[in-house]
């Protein structure tokens, strides 16, 4: 499924900056490397969630079929 949201460097940087400014646990005075890492991870998480939701919508639209199985290892 092709994503409608682009992952260019400016949109990634914008999303990281958004988390750095508006995530409650961050302080502008104390924004070091650990906080930058956390802002980056939140940005990646947002992108993954957006893509996952688009994937679910796509499969609902095409009425995709699922194959499910249960491994015997879990029944022991």
C-alpha positions as CSV (number, residue, x, y, z in Angstrom):
1,X,0.0,0.0,0.0
2,X,1.5,3.3,-1.0
3,X,1.4,5.9,1.7
4,X,-0.1,9.3,1.0
5,X,2.2,10.8,3.6
6,X,5.6,11.5,2.3
7,X,8.7,10.7,4.4
8,X,10.9,13.4,3.2
9,X,13.5,15.0,5.5
10,X,11.5,18.2,6.0
11,X,8.4,16.5,7.1
12,X,10.4,14.3,9.5
13,X,12.2,17.3,10.9
14,X,8.9,19.1,11.3
15,X,7.4,16.2,13.2
16,X,10.4,16.0,15.5
17,X,10.2,19.7,16.1
18,X,6.5,19.4,16.9
19,X,7.2,16.8,19.6
20,X,10.1,18.8,20.9
21,X,7.8,21.9,21.3
22,X,4.4,20.3,22.3
23,X,5.1,17.0,24.1
24,X,4.4,17.7,27.8
25,X,7.5,16.0,29.1
26,X,9.9,18.3,27.2
27,X,11.3,21.6,28.4
28,X,12.9,24.1,26.0
29,X,15.6,24.8,28.5
30,X,16.6,21.2,29.0
31,X,16.5,19.7,25.5
32,X,19.5,17.4,25.3
33,X,20.4,14.3,23.4
34,X,18.0,12.0,25.3
35,X,15.1,14.3,24.7
36,X,16.0,14.6,21.0
37,X,16.1,10.8,20.8
38,X,12.7,10.6,22.4
39,X,11.2,13.2,20.1
40,X,12.6,11.3,17.1
41,X,11.1,8.0,18.4
42,X,7.7,9.6,18.9
43,X,7.9,11.0,15.3
44,X,8.7,7.5,14.0
45,X,5.8,6.0,16.1
46,X,3.4,8.6,14.6
47,X,4.5,7.6,11.1
48,X,4.1,3.9,11.8
49,X,0.6,4.4,13.3
50,X,-0.4,6.5,10.3
51,X,0.8,3.8,7.9
52,X,-0.8,1.0,9.9
53,X,-4.2,2.8,9.9
54,X,-3.9,3.4,6.1
55,X,-3.2,-0.3,5.7
56,X,-6.2,-1.3,7.7
57,X,-8.4,1.1,5.7
58,X,-7.1,-0.4,2.4
59,X,-7.8,-4.0,3.4
60,X,-11.3,-3.0,4.7
61,X,-12.0,-1.3,1.4
62,X,-10.9,-4.3,-0.8
63,X,-12.5,-6.8,1.6
64,X,-9.2,-8.6,2.0
65,X,-9.2,-12.2,3.4
66,X,-7.2,-13.4,6.3
67,X,-5.5,-16.7,7.1
68,X,-5.2,-17.4,10.8
69,X,-3.5,-20.4,12.4
70,X,-2.7,-21.5,15.9
71,X,0.7,-23.1,16.5
72,X,0.7,-26.3,18.6
73,X,3.6,-24.8,20.7
74,X,1.1,-22.5,22.4
75,X,-1.2,-25.4,23.4
76,X,1.4,-27.3,25.4
